[in-house]
Amino acid sequence: MARPIRSVLACLAALLVLAGAACASTTPPAAETQQGWTFVDDRGETVTAPEVPQRIVAHTSSAGALWDLGIKAVGTFGPLSPVDGKPNPQSGNVDPAAVTNLGEEYGQADIEKLASLAPDLIVYGTWSPEAELTDEEKKMAEIAPMVKINHGKGAMLDKTIARYAELAASLGADLGSPEISQDKAAFESASNRLRDWATSKPDVRIAAVALDPQMMYIAVPKDNADLAYYASLGLDLVEPENPNNGEFWEYLSWENADKYALDVIMWDTRSQASKPEQIIKDKPSFAKLPAVEAGQLVRWDYVSPPSYKLQSVILNKLADELAPTGKLTREPKGCCGRPGS
């Protein structure tokens, strides 16, 4: 009796194998249906790769945002060198010794060196999501897929940070880690500090400016994610009347530096912009502005990486620098801004 039982069991086993094979032939393997990596960027472009990208090259601001989320680029392009012995404000916590930089100047990335890095993904911040790619960006996109995250028109800092977090999560970051959770809480706390200051001093007029020997540039808040966020917290930021080409900046000659009644000037800290102390020496029209005479000049870390970690530091510094400032001015005659007190 033992031999027939073994035969029956063998037949049953064979039938089960055949049945399994038949099922497998009608159902696609999970590896085929779930293969690859996909991310929809802020242009609305669906960016794909055969697998999760590992070798990332990014503009320094984008690299800094991802760095603070645990995603470290192998290469960067854009300002990276220290400024006055301190980390470059545009690259944040990126370790210059740990990346290959393709060039510090805008539009001058070394494309051959980029190709040699064999990137799986290129990440770039954009100030105009609907704009066509530049010639440099087109060359980059021929080497690897490109993701663009909005830092500019229509963006808001907290949303931009969240978008980098989404990208980082798709690349393997653990957004629930204690460090990232603490950084997010610190960002929210710093935002509340700035909101409280704005509530206590609602009439203090502020302009974000870039200084240059030829002119003063007044930033358009709604075209910059950080300034739009500050305005949402209650800061009274000047809206320029005549932006160049309708966007980003209004250009003022130094003879017209007093066009707007300003209580506080936020100055662009980028290395290519002039420092206030130099312009004070060279441009009497700037030195005589009430905000300058009162010393109500605060830092604006323009193009700084949008991460919870770094932006919480920037927001706290801004709150500290704004704390002692107050109302100084009345509106000049003919100015269409909000009436002064």
Secondary structure, 3 states (H helix, E strand, C coil): CHHHHHHHHHHHHHHHHHHHHHHHHHCCCHHHHCCCEEEECCCCCEEEECCCCCCEEEEHHHHHHHHCCCCCCCEEECCCCCECCECCCCCCCCCHHHCEECCCCCCCCCHHHHHHCCCCEEEEEECCCCCCCCHHHHHHHCCCCEEEEECCCCCCHHHHHHHHHHHHHHCCCCCCCHHHHHHHHHHHHHHHHHHHHHHHCCCCEEEEEEECCCEEEEECHHHCHHHHHHHHCCCEECCCCCCHHHCCEEEEEHHHCCCCCCCEEEEECCCCCCCHHHHHHHCHHHHCCHHHHCCCEEEECCCCCCCHHHHHHHHHHHHHHHCCCCCCCCCCCCCCCCCCC
